[in-house]
Amino acid sequence: MPEMVILDYREGIPIILAEPRPDFLGGWRFWCRYCKRWHLHGRTLGHRVSHCTVPDSPLNRTGYILALASDAGGEKKVEAVADASE
């Protein structure tokens, strides 16, 4: 099962490691540990509204900021963190 990685927090908002979506050029995704589903997002940077289907998920209260991961040589590395400004 995939793993949700929280890298840090910015003003109480989690920064979550995301990977490129294989089904959507330029989109991002991450596995949610709360609803056990992929959260799928387009290319827009910045603070994101949660897509979590679990009503009491902490992600629904704060949303999240996505950090992009690359898969260079089989090892995931953080490429960029989206700006938190909206």
MOHUKA-V972006 format. One record per residue. N is the residue number from 1. RES is the residue in one letter. SS is DSSP state (H for helix, E for strand, L for the rest). PSI is psi in radians with two decimals (NA if undefined). OMEGA is omega in whole degrees, -180 to 180 (none if undefined). Layout:
N|RES|SS|PSI|OMEGA ; N|RES|SS|PSI|OMEGA
//
This chain:
1|M|L|2.42|177 ; 2|P|L|2.89|-178 ; 3|E|L|2.45|175 ; 4|M|L|2.20|-178 ; 5|V|L|2.02|173 ; 6|I|E|2.02|-176 ; 7|L|E|-0.62|-173 ; 8|D|E|-3.08|175 ; 9|Y|E|2.48|175 ; 10|R|E|1.93|-178 ; 11|E|L|0.73|177 ; 12|G|L|-0.02|-179 ; 13|I|E|2.21|-178 ; 14|P|E|2.48|172 ; 15|I|E|2.02|-172 ; 16|I|E|2.36|178 ; 17|L|E|2.16|-180 ; 18|A|E|2.76|179 ; 19|E|E|2.80|178 ; 20|P|E|2.49|177 ; 21|R|L|2.19|180 ; 22|P|L|-0.30|-176 ; 23|D|L|0.02|-172 ; 24|F|L|1.86|-177 ; 25|L|L|2.12|178 ; 26|G|L|-0.08|178 ; 27|G|L|2.94|-178 ; 28|W|E|2.77|175 ; 29|R|E|2.73|168 ; 30|F|E|2.69|180 ; 31|W|E|2.23|-179 ; 32|C|L|2.17|180 ; 33|R|L|-0.27|-178 ; 34|Y|L|-0.89|-178 ; 35|C|L|-0.09|178 ; 36|K|L|0.73|178 ; 37|R|L|2.82|172 ; 38|W|E|2.33|169 ; 39|H|E|2.11|-175 ; 40|L|E|2.32|-179 ; 41|H|E|2.69|174 ; 42|G|L|-2.83|-173 ; 43|R|L|-0.09|-177 ; 44|T|L|2.30|179 ; 45|L|L|2.87|175 ; 46|G|L|-2.96|-180 ; 47|H|E|2.35|-178 ; 48|R|E|2.54|175 ; 49|V|L|2.41|-178 ; 50|S|L|2.50|174 ; 51|H|L|0.25|-174 ; 52|C|L|2.36|-179 ; 53|T|L|-0.01|178 ; 54|V|L|2.00|-173 ; 55|P|L|-0.66|-177 ; 56|D|L|0.32|177 ; 57|S|L|2.35|177 ; 58|P|H|-0.38|178 ; 59|L|H|-0.50|179 ; 60|N|H|-0.46|180 ; 61|R|H|-0.64|-172 ; 62|T|H|-0.38|-166 ; 63|G|L|-2.81|-180 ; 64|Y|E|2.89|175 ; 65|I|E|2.33|-178 ; 66|L|E|2.40|171 ; 67|A|E|2.30|-177 ; 68|L|E|2.50|176 ; 69|A|E|2.49|171 ; 70|S|E|2.77|-178 ; 71|D|E|1.14|-177 ; 72|A|E|2.05|178 ; 73|G|L|0.48|179 ; 74|G|L|-0.01|-179 ; 75|E|E|2.16|-179 ; 76|K|E|2.35|178 ; 77|K|E|2.54|178 ; 78|V|E|2.21|179 ; 79|E|E|-0.81|-174 ; 80|A|E|2.57|174 ; 81|V|E|2.28|-180 ; 82|A|L|2.53|177 ; 83|D|L|2.44|-176 ; 84|A|L|-0.16|-178 ; 85|S|L|2.57|180 ; 86|E|L|NA|none
//
